[in-house]
Amino acid sequence: QNDPNEPRYCLCNQVSYGDMVGCDNDDCPIEWFHYGCVGLTQAPKGKWFCPQCTAAIKRRGRRN
């Protein structure tokens, strides 16, 4: 039974468990993601951006 006050993370909106990766966008609304939910099996090398932030960055890039 999960504590209803425990913070929720990731695209799956679940509590923290297992290996997680943080989005390098300081303004990311979710921040932390479970490896399995974002297709990772190990820690990424260098900066990593979640799917939502990656899409937003690409959209912003097209406007310029």
All heavy atoms as a GROMACS GRO file, in nm:
protein
  509
    1GLN      N    1   0.086  -0.119   0.000
    1GLN     CA    2   0.000   0.000   0.000
    1GLN      C    3   0.089   0.124   0.000
    1GLN      O    4   0.172   0.142   0.087
    1GLN     CB    5  -0.090  -0.003   0.123
    1GLN     CG    6  -0.201   0.098   0.119
    1GLN     CD    7  -0.312   0.058   0.022
    1GLN    OE1    8  -0.294  -0.023  -0.068
    1GLN    NE2    9  -0.426   0.118   0.038
    2ASN      N   10   0.073   0.209  -0.100
    2ASN     CA   11   0.153   0.330  -0.110
    2ASN      C   12   0.095   0.440  -0.023
    2ASN      O   13  -0.026   0.453  -0.009
    2ASN     CB   14   0.160   0.380  -0.254
    2ASN     CG   15   0.247   0.292  -0.341
    2ASN    OD1   16   0.340   0.229  -0.293
    2ASN    ND2   17   0.215   0.287  -0.468
    3ASP      N   18   0.184   0.520   0.033
    3ASP     CA   19   0.144   0.638   0.109
    3ASP      C   20   0.089   0.741   0.011
    3ASP      O   21   0.159   0.780  -0.084
    3ASP     CB   22   0.267   0.692   0.183
    3ASP     CG   23   0.240   0.816   0.264
    3ASP    OD1   24   0.134   0.880   0.244
    3ASP    OD2   25   0.324   0.852   0.347
    4PRO      N   26  -0.035   0.786   0.028
    4PRO     CA   27  -0.091   0.883  -0.068
    4PRO      C   28  -0.015   1.016  -0.070
    4PRO      O   29  -0.027   1.092  -0.165
    4PRO     CB   30  -0.235   0.903  -0.019
    4PRO     CG   31  -0.237   0.855   0.122
    4PRO     CD   32  -0.127   0.751   0.133
    5ASN      N   33   0.065   1.043   0.034
    5ASN     CA   34   0.142   1.167   0.038
    5ASN      C   35   0.281   1.153  -0.022
    5ASN      O   36   0.354   1.249  -0.032
    5ASN     CB   37   0.155   1.215   0.183
    5ASN     CG   38   0.019   1.251   0.242
    5ASN    OD1   39  -0.064   1.309   0.175
    5ASN    ND2   40  -0.004   1.212   0.366
    6GLU      N   41   0.317   1.030  -0.061
    6GLU     CA   42   0.449   1.009  -0.121
    6GLU      C   43   0.452   1.073  -0.259
    6GLU      O   44   0.357   1.058  -0.336
    6GLU     CB   45   0.480   0.860  -0.131
    6GLU     CG   46   0.624   0.834  -0.166
    6GLU     CD   47   0.665   0.688  -0.148
    6GLU    OE1   48   0.584   0.608  -0.099
    6GLU    OE2   49   0.778   0.657  -0.186
    7PRO      N   50   0.561   1.146  -0.291
    7PRO     CA   51   0.567   1.214  -0.422
    7PRO      C   52   0.559   1.115  -0.537
    7PRO      O   53   0.607   1.003  -0.527
    7PRO     CB   54   0.702   1.284  -0.420
    7PRO     CG   55   0.755   1.273  -0.284
    7PRO     CD   56   0.678   1.168  -0.211
    8ARG      N   57   0.502   1.160  -0.648
    8ARG     CA   58   0.489   1.078  -0.770
    8ARG      C   59   0.585   1.133  -0.874
    8ARG      O   60   0.605   1.253  -0.885
    8ARG     CB   61   0.346   1.084  -0.823
    8ARG     CG   62   0.242   1.039  -0.724
    8ARG     CD   63   0.250   0.890  -0.707
    8ARG     NE   64   0.161   0.847  -0.600
    8ARG     CZ   65   0.096   0.731  -0.605
    8ARG    NH1   66   0.107   0.651  -0.707
    8ARG    NH2   67   0.021   0.696  -0.504
    9TYR      N   68   0.640   1.043  -0.952
    9TYR     CA   69   0.739   1.079  -1.053
    9TYR      C   70   0.707   1.009  -1.184
    9TYR      O   71   0.621   0.922  -1.189
    9TYR     CB   72   0.879   1.036  -1.007
    9TYR     CG   73   0.922   1.095  -0.876
    9TYR    CD1   74   0.909   1.022  -0.759
    9TYR    CD2   75   0.974   1.223  -0.870
    9TYR    CE1   76   0.948   1.077  -0.637
    9TYR    CE2   77   1.013   1.278  -0.749
    9TYR     CZ   78   1.000   1.205  -0.633
    9TYR     OH   79   1.038   1.259  -0.514
   10CYS      N   80   0.782   1.044  -1.286
   10CYS     CA   81   0.786   0.969  -1.411
   10CYS      C   82   0.661   0.985  -1.496
   10CYS      O   83   0.561   1.041  -1.453
   10CYS     CB   84   0.812   0.821  -1.380
   10CYS     SG   85   0.860   0.724  -1.525
   11LEU      N   86   0.670   0.933  -1.618
   11LEU     CA   87   0.557   0.933  -1.710
   11LEU      C   88   0.444   0.846  -1.656
   11LEU      O   89   0.328   0.867  -1.688
   11LEU     CB   90   0.601   0.880  -1.847
   11LEU     CG   91   0.714   0.958  -1.914
   11LEU    CD1   92   0.764   0.884  -2.038
   11LEU    CD2   93   0.670   1.098  -1.950
   12CYS      N   94   0.480   0.747  -1.572
   12CYS     CA   95   0.381   0.654  -1.518
   12CYS      C   96   0.311   0.707  -1.393
   12CYS      O   97   0.219   0.643  -1.343
   12CYS     CB   98   0.447   0.520  -1.488
   12CYS     SG   99   0.569   0.527  -1.354
   13ASN      N  100   0.357   0.820  -1.341
   13ASN     CA  101   0.298   0.882  -1.221
   13ASN      C  102   0.298   0.790  -1.100
   13ASN      O  103   0.202   0.781  -1.026
   13ASN     CB  104   0.156   0.932  -1.252
   13ASN     CG  105   0.107   1.028  -1.144
   13ASN    OD1  106   0.184   1.105  -1.088
   13ASN    ND2  107  -0.021   1.019  -1.112
   14GLN      N  108   0.411   0.719  -1.081
   14GLN     CA  109   0.425   0.630  -0.967
   14GLN      C  110   0.532   0.682  -0.872
   14GLN      O  111   0.604   0.776  -0.904
   14GLN     CB  112   0.462   0.488  -1.014
   14GLN     CG  113   0.353   0.422  -1.095
   14GLN     CD  114   0.224   0.404  -1.015
   14GLN    OE1  115   0.226   0.358  -0.902
   14GLN    NE2  116   0.112   0.443  -1.075
   15VAL      N  117   0.542   0.619  -0.755
   15VAL     CA  118   0.642   0.659  -0.656
   15VAL      C  119   0.781   0.619  -0.703
   15VAL      O  120   0.797   0.543  -0.798
   15VAL     CB  121   0.610   0.595  -0.518
   15VAL    CG1  122   0.476   0.645  -0.466
   15VAL    CG2  123   0.614   0.444  -0.526
   16SER      N  124   0.881   0.668  -0.633
   16SER     CA  125   1.020   0.637  -0.662
   16SER      C  126   1.048   0.490  -0.631
   16SER      O  127   1.013   0.441  -0.526
   16SER     CB  128   1.109   0.727  -0.577
   16SER     OG  129   1.244   0.690  -0.593
   17TYR      N  130   1.111   0.419  -0.726
   17TYR     CA  131   1.156   0.282  -0.703
   17TYR      C  132   1.262   0.249  -0.806
   17TYR      O  133   1.267   0.308  -0.914
   17TYR     CB  134   1.040   0.181  -0.711
   17TYR     CG  135   0.975   0.171  -0.847
   17TYR    CD1  136   1.030   0.093  -0.948
   17TYR    CD2  137   0.860   0.243  -0.875
   17TYR    CE1  138   0.971   0.085  -1.073
   17TYR    CE2  139   0.800   0.235  -1.000
   17TYR     CZ  140   0.856   0.156  -1.098
   17TYR     OH  141   0.798   0.148  -1.221
   18GLY      N  142   1.350   0.157  -0.774
   18GLY     CA  143   1.453   0.111  -0.867
   18GLY      C  144   1.544   0.223  -0.913
   18GLY      O  145   1.559   0.325  -0.848
   19ASP      N  146   1.605   0.200  -1.028
   19ASP     CA  147   1.695   0.299  -1.086
   19ASP      C  148   1.614   0.409  -1.153
   19ASP      O  149   1.519   0.382  -1.225
   19ASP     CB  150   1.787   0.235  -1.190
   19ASP     CG  151   1.891   0.143  -1.126
   19ASP    OD1  152   1.936   0.174  -1.013
   19ASP    OD2  153   1.925   0.041  -1.188
   20MET      N  154   1.654   0.533  -1.127
   20MET     CA  155   1.585   0.648  -1.185
   20MET      C  156   1.687   0.745  -1.242
   20MET      O  157   1.801   0.749  -1.199
   20MET     CB  158   1.497   0.716  -1.080
   20MET     CG  159   1.386   0.626  -1.028
   20MET     SD  160   1.272   0.708  -0.918
   20MET     CE  161   1.176   0.805  -1.033
   21VAL      N  162   1.642   0.822  -1.340
   21VAL     CA  163   1.728   0.921  -1.405
   21VAL      C  164   1.659   1.057  -1.395
   21VAL      O  165   1.537   1.066  -1.406
   21VAL     CB  166   1.756   0.882  -1.552
   21VAL    CG1  167   1.628   0.872  -1.633
   21VAL    CG2  168   1.854   0.978  -1.618
   22GLY      N  169   1.739   1.160  -1.374
   22GLY     CA  170   1.685   1.296  -1.365
   22GLY      C  171   1.699   1.369  -1.497
   22GLY      O  172   1.803   1.361  -1.561
   23CYS      N  173   1.594   1.439  -1.537
   23CYS     CA  174   1.599   1.521  -1.658
   23CYS      C  175   1.690   1.641  -1.632
   23CYS      O  176   1.682   1.704  -1.526
   23CYS     CB  177   1.458   1.567  -1.695
   23CYS     SG  178   1.452   1.668  -1.845
   24ASP      N  179   1.775   1.674  -1.729
   24ASP     CA  180   1.867   1.786  -1.713
   24ASP      C  181   1.806   1.922  -1.743
   24ASP      O  182   1.875   2.024  -1.735
   24ASP     CB  183   1.993   1.764  -1.797
   24ASP     CG  184   2.089   1.667  -1.729
   24ASP    OD1  185   2.126   1.694  -1.613
   24ASP    OD2  186   2.125   1.565  -1.790
   25ASN      N  187   1.677   1.924  -1.776
   25ASN     CA  188   1.607   2.052  -1.791
   25ASN      C  189   1.564   2.097  -1.652
   25ASN      O  190   1.484   2.032  -1.587
   25ASN     CB  191   1.485   2.035  -1.882
   25ASN     CG  192   1.405   2.162  -1.894
   25ASN    OD1  193   1.440   2.266  -1.840
   25ASN    ND2  194   1.294   2.154  -1.966
   26ASP      N  195   1.618   2.208  -1.605
   26ASP     CA  196   1.586   2.257  -1.470
   26ASP      C  197   1.438   2.288  -1.454
   26ASP      O  198   1.388   2.292  -1.342
   26ASP     CB  199   1.669   2.381  -1.437
   26ASP     CG  200   1.817   2.350  -1.420
   26ASP    OD1  201   1.851   2.233  -1.388
   26ASP    OD2  202   1.899   2.441  -1.441
   27ASP      N  203   1.368   2.312  -1.563
   27ASP     CA  204   1.226   2.345  -1.556
   27ASP      C  205   1.135   2.225  -1.585
   27ASP      O  206   1.014   2.242  -1.602
   27ASP     CB  207   1.193   2.457  -1.656
   27ASP     CG  208   1.265   2.586  -1.620
   27ASP    OD1  209   1.277   2.615  -1.499
   27ASP    OD2  210   1.312   2.656  -1.711
   28CYS      N  211   1.190   2.106  -1.590
   28CYS     CA  212   1.110   1.986  -1.618
   28CYS      C  213   1.004   1.968  -1.510
   28CYS      O  214   1.036   1.968  -1.391
   28CYS     CB  215   1.198   1.862  -1.624
   28CYS     SG  216   1.105   1.710  -1.657
   29PRO      N  217   0.877   1.953  -1.549
   29PRO     CA  218   0.772   1.940  -1.449
   29PRO      C  219   0.774   1.806  -1.376
   29PRO      O  220   0.722   1.794  -1.267
   29PRO     CB  221   0.643   1.955  -1.530
   29PRO     CG  222   0.682   1.920  -1.670
   29PRO     CD  223   0.827   1.957  -1.685
   30ILE      N  224   0.836   1.705  -1.436
   30ILE     CA  225   0.836   1.571  -1.374
   30ILE      C  226   0.967   1.544  -1.300
   30ILE      O  227   0.966   1.487  -1.192
   30ILE     CB  228   0.810   1.462  -1.481
   30ILE    CG1  229   0.674   1.488  -1.547
   30ILE    CG2  230   0.814   1.323  -1.418
   30ILE    CD1  231   0.643   1.396  -1.665
   31GLU      N  232   1.079   1.580  -1.357
   31GLU     CA  233   1.214   1.570  -1.301
   31GLU      C  234   1.276   1.431  -1.302
   31GLU      O  235   1.384   1.412  -1.348
   31GLU     CB  236   1.221   1.625  -1.157
   31GLU     CG  237   1.200   1.774  -1.147
   31GLU     CD  238   1.221   1.823  -1.006
   31GLU    OE1  239   1.337   1.841  -0.969
   31GLU    OE2  240   1.121   1.841  -0.934
   32TRP      N  241   1.209   1.331  -1.242
   32TRP     CA  242   1.269   1.198  -1.224
   32TRP      C  243   1.188   1.092  -1.296
   32TRP      O  244   1.066   1.093  -1.294
   32TRP     CB  245   1.278   1.165  -1.076
   32TRP     CG  246   1.381   1.248  -1.008
   32TRP    CD1  247   1.358   1.361  -0.936
   32TRP    CD2  248   1.522   1.227  -1.007
   32TRP    NE1  249   1.477   1.413  -0.892
   32TRP    CE2  250   1.579   1.332  -0.934
   32TRP    CE3  251   1.606   1.131  -1.064
   32TRP    CZ2  252   1.716   1.343  -0.914
   32TRP    CZ3  253   1.742   1.141  -1.044
   32TRP    CH2  254   1.796   1.247  -0.969
   33PHE      N  255   1.261   0.997  -1.358
   33PHE     CA  256   1.201   0.894  -1.442
   33PHE      C  257   1.261   0.757  -1.412
   33PHE      O  258   1.382   0.745  -1.392
   33PHE     CB  259   1.223   0.927  -1.590
   33PHE     CG  260   1.163   1.060  -1.628
   33PHE    CD1  261   1.230   1.178  -1.603
   33PHE    CD2  262   1.037   1.066  -1.685
   33PHE    CE1  263   1.174   1.300  -1.635
   33PHE    CE2  264   0.980   1.188  -1.718
   33PHE     CZ  265   1.048   1.305  -1.692
   34HIS      N  266   1.177   0.654  -1.411
   34HIS     CA  267   1.225   0.517  -1.397
   34HIS      C  268   1.292   0.476  -1.528
   34HIS      O  269   1.240   0.505  -1.635
   34HIS     CB  270   1.107   0.421  -1.369
   34HIS     CG  271   1.026   0.463  -1.251
   34HIS    ND1  272   0.901   0.520  -1.265
   34HIS    CD2  273   1.052   0.458  -1.119
   34HIS    CE1  274   0.853   0.548  -1.145
   34HIS    NE2  275   0.943   0.512  -1.055
   35TYR      N  276   1.405   0.408  -1.518
   35TYR     CA  277   1.478   0.366  -1.638
   35TYR      C  278   1.386   0.296  -1.738
   35TYR      O  279   1.386   0.327  -1.856
   35TYR     CB  280   1.590   0.268  -1.600
   35TYR     CG  281   1.719   0.332  -1.552
   35TYR    CD1  282   1.723   0.461  -1.502
   35TYR    CD2  283   1.837   0.260  -1.558
   35TYR    CE1  284   1.842   0.516  -1.457
   35TYR    CE2  285   1.957   0.314  -1.514
   35TYR     CZ  286   1.959   0.441  -1.464
   35TYR     OH  287   2.079   0.495  -1.420
   36GLY      N  288   1.310   0.198  -1.692
   36GLY     CA  289   1.226   0.118  -1.781
   36GLY      C  290   1.122   0.200  -1.855
   36GLY      O  291   1.087   0.170  -1.969
   37CYS      N  292   1.072   0.304  -1.791
   37CYS     CA  293   0.967   0.387  -1.852
   37CYS      C  294   1.020   0.474  -1.966
   37CYS      O  295   0.942   0.517  -2.051
   37CYS     CB  296   0.900   0.474  -1.747
   37CYS     SG  297   0.808   0.379  -1.623
   38VAL      N  298   1.150   0.503  -1.965
   38VAL     CA  299   1.208   0.587  -2.070
   38VAL      C  300   1.309   0.509  -2.156
   38VAL      O  301   1.387   0.568  -2.229
   38VAL     CB  302   1.271   0.717  -2.013
   38VAL    CG1  303   1.163   0.809  -1.960
   38VAL    CG2  304   1.374   0.685  -1.906
   39GLY      N  305   1.304   0.376  -2.146
   39GLY     CA  306   1.386   0.292  -2.233
   39GLY      C  307   1.533   0.284  -2.200
   39GLY      O  308   1.614   0.252  -2.286
   40LEU      N  309   1.570   0.312  -2.077
   40LEU     CA  310   1.711   0.302  -2.037
   40LEU      C  311   1.737   0.173  -1.962
   40LEU      O  312   1.650   0.123  -1.890
   40LEU     CB  313   1.749   0.420  -1.947
   40LEU     CG  314   1.748   0.558  -2.009
   40LEU    CD1  315   1.775   0.664  -1.902
   40LEU    CD2  316   1.852   0.569  -2.119
   41THR      N  317   1.858   0.120  -1.976
   41THR     CA  318   1.899   0.005  -1.896
   41THR      C  319   2.019   0.040  -1.809
   41THR      O  320   2.054  -0.033  -1.718
   41THR     CB  321   1.937  -0.114  -1.987
   41THR    OG1  322   2.036  -0.073  -2.079
   41THR    CG2  323   1.814  -0.166  -2.061
   42GLN      N  324   2.081   0.154  -1.839
   42GLN     CA  325   2.193   0.202  -1.758
   42GLN      C  326   2.195   0.355  -1.762
   42GLN      O  327   2.125   0.416  -1.842
   42GLN     CB  328   2.325   0.146  -1.808
   42GLN     CG  329   2.357   0.185  -1.950
   42GLN     CD  330   2.481   0.111  -2.002
   42GLN    OE1  331   2.517   0.006  -1.953
   42GLN    NE2  332   2.546   0.168  -2.102
   43ALA      N  333   2.277   0.412  -1.674
   43ALA     CA  334   2.283   0.558  -1.666
   43ALA      C  335   2.331   0.617  -1.798
   43ALA      O  336   2.426   0.567  -1.857
   43ALA     CB  337   2.377   0.600  -1.554
   44PRO      N  338   2.263   0.723  -1.846
   44PRO     CA  339   2.307   0.786  -1.970
   44PRO      C  340   2.438   0.861  -1.950
   44PRO      O  341   2.467   0.907  -1.840
   44PRO     CB  342   2.193   0.883  -2.003
   44PRO     CG  343   2.125   0.909  -1.873
   44PRO     CD  344   2.145   0.787  -1.789
   45LYS      N  345   2.516   0.870  -2.056
   45LYS     CA  346   2.641   0.947  -2.049
   45LYS      C  347   2.610   1.091  -2.090
   45LYS      O  348   2.541   1.113  -2.189
   45LYS     CB  349   2.744   0.886  -2.142
   45LYS     CG  350   2.793   0.750  -2.094
   45LYS     CD  351   2.891   0.690  -2.193
   45LYS     CE  352   2.955   0.562  -2.143
   45LYS     NZ  353   2.866   0.465  -2.081
   46GLY      N  354   2.658   1.186  -2.014
   46GLY     CA  355   2.633   1.326  -2.046
   46GLY      C  356   2.493   1.368  -2.005
   46GLY      O  357   2.428   1.303  -1.922
   47LYS      N  358   2.446   1.475  -2.065
   47LYS     CA  359   2.314   1.528  -2.029
   47LYS      C  360   2.205   1.438  -2.086
   47LYS      O  361   2.220   1.380  -2.193
   47LYS     CB  362   2.297   1.670  -2.081
   47LYS     CG  363   2.383   1.771  -2.007
   47LYS     CD  364   2.338   1.910  -2.038
   47LYS     CE  365   2.418   2.014  -1.962
   47LYS     NZ  366   2.393   2.013  -1.821
   48TRP      N  367   2.094   1.428  -2.014
   48TRP     CA  368   1.979   1.349  -2.058
   48TRP      C  369   1.852   1.432  -2.038
   48TRP      O  370   1.834   1.494  -1.934
   48TRP     CB  371   1.969   1.219  -1.978
   48TRP     CG  372   1.854   1.135  -2.021
   48TRP    CD1  373   1.852   1.045  -2.123
   48TRP    CD2  374   1.722   1.132  -1.965
   48TRP    NE1  375   1.729   0.987  -2.134
   48TRP    CE2  376   1.646   1.038  -2.038
   48TRP    CE3  377   1.660   1.200  -1.860
   48TRP    CZ2  378   1.513   1.012  -2.010
   48TRP    CZ3  379   1.528   1.173  -1.832
   48TRP    CH2  380   1.456   1.080  -1.906
   49PHE      N  381   1.768   1.436  -2.141
   49PHE     CA  382   1.642   1.508  -2.133
   49PHE      C  383   1.528   1.410  -2.156
   49PHE      O  384   1.536   1.323  -2.244
   49PHE     CB  385   1.638   1.620  -2.238
   49PHE     CG  386   1.742   1.727  -2.213
   49PHE    CD1  387   1.865   1.721  -2.274
   49PHE    CD2  388   1.716   1.830  -2.126
   49PHE    CE1  389   1.962   1.817  -2.250
   49PHE    CE2  390   1.812   1.928  -2.101
   49PHE     CZ  391   1.934   1.921  -2.162
   50CYS      N  392   1.423   1.424  -2.079
   50CYS     CA  393   1.308   1.334  -2.089
   50CYS      C  394   1.237   1.354  -2.222
   50CYS      O  395   1.259   1.454  -2.291
   50CYS     CB  396   1.213   1.356  -1.972
   50CYS     SG  397   1.114   1.507  -1.985
   51PRO      N  398   1.149   1.260  -2.260
   51PRO     CA  399   1.078   1.273  -2.388
   51PRO      C  400   0.999   1.404  -2.400
   51PRO      O  401   0.997   1.465  -2.508
   51PRO     CB  402   0.984   1.152  -2.390
   51PRO     CG  403   1.049   1.052  -2.300
   51PRO     CD  404   1.120   1.132  -2.195
   52GLN      N  405   0.935   1.448  -2.294
   52GLN     CA  406   0.856   1.572  -2.300
   52GLN      C  407   0.946   1.693  -2.324
   52GLN      O  408   0.916   1.778  -2.407
   52GLN     CB  409   0.777   1.594  -2.171
   52GLN     CG  410   0.660   1.500  -2.158
   52GLN     CD  411   0.582   1.528  -2.031
   52GLN    OE1  412   0.636   1.572  -1.930
   52GLN    NE2  413   0.453   1.498  -2.035
   53CYS      N  414   1.057   1.702  -2.253
   53CYS     CA  415   1.147   1.816  -2.269
   53CYS      C  416   1.218   1.810  -2.404
   53CYS      O  417   1.239   1.913  -2.467
   53CYS     CB  418   1.247   1.821  -2.154
   53CYS     SG  419   1.169   1.868  -1.997
   54THR      N  420   1.252   1.690  -2.451
   54THR     CA  421   1.315   1.676  -2.582
   54THR      C  422   1.222   1.730  -2.690
   54THR      O  423   1.263   1.804  -2.779
   54THR     CB  424   1.349   1.528  -2.609
   54THR    OG1  425   1.443   1.484  -2.510
   54THR    CG2  426   1.410   1.510  -2.747
   55ALA      N  427   1.093   1.694  -2.682
   55ALA     CA  428   0.994   1.743  -2.779
   55ALA      C  429   0.980   1.894  -2.771
   55ALA      O  430   0.972   1.962  -2.874
   55ALA     CB  431   0.860   1.676  -2.756
   56ALA      N  432   0.979   1.948  -2.650
   56ALA     CA  433   0.964   2.093  -2.632
   56ALA      C  434   1.086   2.167  -2.687
   56ALA      O  435   1.073   2.272  -2.751
   56ALA     CB  436   0.945   2.127  -2.484
   57ILE      N  437   1.204   2.112  -2.668
   57ILE     CA  438   1.327   2.173  -2.719
   57ILE      C  439   1.324   2.174  -2.871
   57ILE      O  440   1.358   2.274  -2.935
   57ILE     CB  441   1.452   2.098  -2.666
   57ILE    CG1  442   1.467   2.124  -2.515
   57ILE    CG2  443   1.577   2.140  -2.741
   57ILE    CD1  444   1.563   2.030  -2.444
   58LYS      N  445   1.279   2.064  -2.932
   58LYS     CA  446   1.270   2.057  -3.078
   58LYS      C  447   1.168   2.157  -3.131
   58LYS      O  448   1.192   2.223  -3.232
   58LYS     CB  449   1.232   1.916  -3.122
   58LYS     CG  450   1.346   1.819  -3.109
   58LYS     CD  451   1.306   1.680  -3.153
   58LYS     CE  452   1.423   1.584  -3.137
   58LYS     NZ  453   1.384   1.446  -3.155
   59ARG      N  454   1.055   2.172  -3.062
   59ARG     CA  455   0.953   2.270  -3.106
   59ARG      C  456   1.009   2.411  -3.099
   59ARG      O  457   0.990   2.491  -3.189
   59ARG     CB  458   0.828   2.259  -3.018
   59ARG     CG  459   0.736   2.146  -3.058
   59ARG     CD  460   0.600   2.160  -2.993
   59ARG     NE  461   0.604   2.172  -2.849
   59ARG     CZ  462   0.606   2.070  -2.764
   59ARG    NH1  463   0.604   1.946  -2.808
   59ARG    NH2  464   0.608   2.092  -2.634
   60ARG      N  465   1.079   2.443  -2.990
   60ARG     CA  466   1.137   2.577  -2.975
   60ARG      C  467   1.240   2.603  -3.084
   60ARG      O  468   1.251   2.712  -3.138
   60ARG     CB  469   1.203   2.592  -2.838
   60ARG     CG  470   1.107   2.638  -2.731
   60ARG     CD  471   1.181   2.690  -2.611
   60ARG     NE  472   1.273   2.591  -2.557
   60ARG     CZ  473   1.250   2.515  -2.452
   60ARG    NH1  474   1.137   2.523  -2.387
   60ARG    NH2  475   1.338   2.429  -2.408
   61GLY      N  476   1.319   2.501  -3.117
   61GLY     CA  477   1.423   2.515  -3.218
   61GLY      C  478   1.369   2.548  -3.354
   61GLY      O  479   1.431   2.619  -3.431
   62ARG      N  480   1.251   2.496  -3.387
   62ARG     CA  481   1.191   2.520  -3.518
   62ARG      C  482   1.138   2.663  -3.532
   62ARG      O  483   1.123   2.711  -3.641
   62ARG     CB  484   1.073   2.423  -3.541
   62ARG     CG  485   1.122   2.293  -3.594
   62ARG     CD  486   1.006   2.210  -3.642
   62ARG     NE  487   1.024   2.078  -3.583
   62ARG     CZ  488   0.936   2.012  -3.515
   62ARG    NH1  489   0.816   2.059  -3.496
   62ARG    NH2  490   0.962   1.894  -3.465
   63ARG      N  491   1.109   2.727  -3.422
   63ARG     CA  492   1.053   2.864  -3.427
   63ARG      C  493   1.156   2.967  -3.465
   63ARG      O  494   1.124   3.073  -3.511
   63ARG     CB  495   0.991   2.901  -3.292
   63ARG     CG  496   0.856   2.840  -3.274
   63ARG     CD  497   0.790   2.902  -3.153
   63ARG     NE  498   0.713   2.798  -3.088
   63ARG     CZ  499   0.704   2.780  -2.958
   63ARG    NH1  500   0.763   2.860  -2.875
   63ARG    NH2  501   0.631   2.684  -2.908
   64ASN      N  502   1.284   2.938  -3.440
   64ASN     CA  503   1.388   3.038  -3.464
   64ASN      C  504   1.425   3.049  -3.609
   64ASN      O  505   1.437   2.965  -3.685
   64ASN     CB  506   1.514   3.006  -3.380
   64ASN     CG  507   1.482   3.022  -3.233
   64ASN    OD1  508   1.390   3.091  -3.196
   64ASN    ND2  509   1.559   2.954  -3.150
   0.00000   0.00000   0.00000
